[in-house]
Amino acid sequence: MSDARLSVFKTYKLYVGGKFPRSESGRVYEVTDAKNNWLANAPLSSRKDARDAVVAAREAFGGWSGATAYNRGQVLYRVAEMLEGRREQFVREVADAEGLSKSKAAAVVDAAIDRWVWYAGWTDKIAQVVGGANPVAGPFFNLSSPEPTGVVAVLAPQDSSFLGLVSVLAPVIATGNTAVVVASEKSPLPALSLAEVLATSDVPGGVVNILSGRTAEIAAPLAAHQDVNAIDLAGADEDLAKELEIAAADNLKRVLRPQAVDYSETPGTDRLTAFLETKTVWHTTGALGAAGSSY
């Protein structure tokens, strides 16, 4: 018996509704490394794939937004655990995707793992930071609390295929939203591999959906989609961002425009609060007695 064997060739697929379909169009495109060497064929998502992802995200929204903040934090921490176990794979993929040395790629992957832990810790704290009791004139309680916006389309950064991706995705789901992610067009493989981690990390199917392909082609139907509530344009250039913002205005989507971000720096709460709505409730404190006391 010959000792020679063929290695198992890895095929990359989309991640929609907790499953791994190929693009419904059957199209693929070549992904190359920083030296233009072929790495893999990635699915070339279509408008139909984008619509399917939105349906999956909407179906998952009720259960995910209704989960306790503590539970969401546990799930995000589990993602970090699973990434830690597959660290070497992601170091290799990030090095190939971004043309980094192994040591620099390892630093990027470690930062991405830590970023999941960081946002996991915020899930049950952000409401205390941005919500609270408001002082009002009258015998009323006036309480404001943040709630998730809904389905968020996320255009992942083009040049930071893993740390940037995690930095824009984690805060969206940490606060109870569901996401449709468009991976970096030129370096989608780390994002598609992240889908395999999410699928085994207790993240319910549909909470995160990951598409690869031409950013402009996939983003256009997402920006115009009436069941998408918000869009993060981190991975769009200036011209595309303008077109998408105009399309998003049709149903008054929240829009986070592209901005210069150093993803290696510890993030603030900006992205956590970008896709939250504030609900304010009034309630009487009770009738005032003759002595001015209340019950």
N, C-alpha and C positions, 0 to 999 in steps of 0.2 A: 504493500500500500504506500503510495507516494505521500511524502510529508508536505508537499506543496499544497496550499489551499488559497482560495480567493477570499479576500476580506469581505465582510458584509458591507455593502454599499449603503450609505445613509441617504434616505430620501426625505426631503423636507416638505412638510405639508402645512396648510393653514390650520388655524385653531378657532373653531366656531361652535358655540353651544356645547363646549366640553368635548367635542369630537375633532378629528383630524382629517378633514376632507381635502381633496385636491381642488383646485379652482374648477368651478363648473364649466369654464370655457375650455379646460384642458391645456391651457397655455402655460409655458414656463419661460424663464429668462436666465441667462448665464450670470452667475455671481463670481467675481474674481477677487483676488487679494490685492494688496497694495502694489504688488509688482505685476499685476495683470495676469496672474496665473489662475487658471480655472479652479474653482472650489466646489461648486455644486450648481444644480439647476433649482431655482426657487419658483414656487407657484406665482403666476402672473394674475393677480386677482382681477375680477371683473366687477361691474356695477351690481350684478346679481349677487355676488359674494358679499358686497358691502351691505346690500339690503338684507340678506340672510343674517349677517352679523348684528344688524340693528334689531331684528326680530328676536334673536337669541338674547341680546342684552336687555331688551324690554321685558321679556319673560322672566329673566333672573332678577330684575330690579326689586320686585316686591319682597322676595325672601331675603335678599342681601341687605337692603335698606332697613328691613324689619329686624335683622339680627342685632343683638346687643353690641355696643361698641367694644366691650371686653372680648366678645367672641371674634369680632373682626380682627382685633389685635392679635389674638391667638393664631388666626389663620395666616396673617401677614408674617408673623414670627416663624411659622412653619415653612413658609416659602424660603426664608433665610436659612433655616435648617437644611432643607433639601438642596439649596444652592451650594451650601458648604460641602455637602457630600459629593457634588459634581463639579467642584471647583476647577479641577485640572482640565476638564472638557471646555469650560467657559474661558479659561485662560488661553487655551489654544485657539478657540474661535475668535476671541477678541483680538488676539495678536495678529491673526490672519486678516481679520476684517479691517483693522485700523492701522496696520503696519507698525505695530509696537513690538519692542523686545519682550521676552517672556516675563522679565521682572516688572516692567511697566504695565503689561497686561494683567499680571497678578495683582498689582496695586489697584487697578481699575475694578477688577472683579471683587476684591476685598471691600472696596468702597461701596460697590453695588449691594453686596450682602449686608453691610452695615446700614445702608440706606433703608433696606426693608425693615431692619430692627428699629431704626429711628422712627419711621412712620408707624410701625406697630405700637410703639409707645405713646403716640399721639391720639390714637383712635378714641380713647375714653377721657381725653383731656381737652380736646379742641372745643367742646361745647362749653366748658367752664371759662375758656379764654375769650370766646366771641359771643357768648350768651350771658344771661343773668337777669337780675331784677332791676327794673328801671324806676327811678323816682318820678312819681306823678302827683298832681294836685287832686286829692280826693280819696275816698275810702276804697281804694282798689289795689289789687296786686297787678302789676304789669310785668309779665315775664317774656323774655325773648330767648328763643332757642334755635340753633341752626339745623337745617334739614338738607339732605342731598338733593341736588338739582334733578338728577335722573340719568339718562343715557348720555355719555360724554364721548365724542369722537376725539381721539388723540393722535396727532401727527407727530411721531417720534422724531427726535433730532437726527439729522442726517449724518453728522460727523461723530457723534458719541453714541455708537450703536447699542451699547449695553448700559453703562452708567447713566447716560442721558435718558435712555428709555425708561429705566427704573425710576428715575427722578421725576418723570412726568406721569408715569402710570400709578405708582404707589399712592400718592396723595389723592388721586381720583377715587380709588376703591377704598382707601382707608376711611373716607368720610361717608361711605354708603352708596356711592354712585356705581354704575356699571360702565364698562368701557369697550369701545371699538378702536383698536390700535392699528395705525398704518405704520409698519416698520420702516426703518431706514431703507430707502430705495436701493442704494449701492451696497449696503451691508446688512441684509435682513437676517442672516443666519443666527446670530446670538438671540434675536427676538423670537425666532421660530423654535429655537431650543428652549428658551424660557417657557414657552407654552407647555413643553413636556414636564417641566418642574411644576407649573401651576396646576396641571392636571392631576398631580400626585401630592398636592399640598393642601387638600381640603377646601380649595377655592371652588365654590359651586360652578357647574357648567353654565356658561353664558355671562358670568360676571366679568371676565376678560375674554375678548375675542381679538385674535391677531391676524392681520392680513399683510401680505407682501405683494410688491409690484410697483407700478408707476404711481408715485404719490399724487400727482395732479389728477390722474384718471380715477383713483379711488376716492380722493377727498371731495371731488365735485358733487357726487350724489350724496355723500354724508352731510356736506354743508347745506344742501337743499332739502334734506330729508325732514319731513314734518314731525317725525317721532324721535329726532335727536334734539336734546335740550341744550347742549353746549358743545363747544369745540375748542381744543387747544391747538394753536397753529405753530407750535414750536418747530416743526420740521418743514415749514413752508418758506419759500423765498418771498421777497417783498411783493412781487407782482402777483404770485399765486395767493398770498395772504389777502391782498386787496380783493381779488375775485371771490374768494371764499367768504370773506366778511360780508360782501354785498349779498351773496346767496343766503348766508345765515340770517340776515335781517328779516327774511320773509316770515319766519315764525319767532322772531325776537330771541334767537339763541344767545346764550352768554358766549362771548368770544374772548379768548386770551391770545393776544397778538404775540408774534415772535419778539424775543428780546435777547440781548446778550447775557448769557448765563455761564458762569464757571461751575460746571456740575461737580467738580471736585470739592467745592466749598460746602460746608454744612448749610442746608437750605433753611429758610425761615418758614413761616406759616402761610406765605402768599398763595402757594398752590393748593394748600388745604382749604383755604377760604374762598378760592376763586370759583369753586363749583358748589357752593352752599347757598341756600336761601334762608332768610331769617323769618321765622314764624313768631309773631307776638300775640300773646293771649292776655286778655283783661279778665279779672275776676274780683268780685266784691270781697272786701275784708270782713263784712258783717256789719250789722246795725250798730250805731254808736249809742251808748247808754247815756243817762242823764249826767253822769260825772265825766263823760267824754271817753270812757273806756269802750273797748270793742270786744267781741267774743269770737 
